[in-house]
Amino acid sequence: MKIYELKRVPNTRRFRMFLAEKGTEMAYHQVDLGAGENLEPAFLAKNPAGRTPVLELDDGTCLSETMTI
C-alpha cells in the first residue's frame, strides 16, 4: 500500500498518527501541491478532486476520503 500525501495537511497528520498507533508500515509519496503535482493527470486518476491524502491499495484501488481511509 502507498499513501500520497503532504505532511503539513491536517488530515494526513491524523492518518499518520493512526498508522503509528496500529504499528502499520506504509510507503509514502509526498505530493508537491505548490508545483501542481496534484493537478497532473496521473494524480487526478487516483483522486479526481486533486486532494490529499490518497491511499492506494496493492490492487490499484485508491481511497481518497479521509474517513474511508
C-alpha positions, -999 to +999 in steps of 0.1 A: +000+000+000+011+036-006-001+069+007+001+101-014+003+130+010+017+163+020+029+161+056+016+196+067-020+188+058-040+181+090-059+151+076-025+135+066-011+140+101-042+124+116-038+094+093-001+091+102-009+091+139-035+063+134-009+042+115+017+048+141-007+036+168-015+005+148+022-002+141+014-003+103+042+003+079+034+023+048+051+036+017+047+074+015+049+097-016+050+134-010+027+153-034+041+188-043+009+209-042+029+241-048+041+227-082+007+215-090+015+178-089-020+172-075-035+186-108-015+163-131-034+136-149-016+108-131-027+121-097-062+130-108-067+094-119-062+085-083-083+113-069-103+134-093-107+161-066-069+165-065-067+164-027-045+145-003-043+120+013-049+092-011-044+056-001-035+033-030-041-004-022-020-032-036-046-040-062-045-004-075-077+008-059-075+043-045-093+057-015-094+094-012-119+102+016-101+106+049-130+090+068-129+060+045-092+056+048 
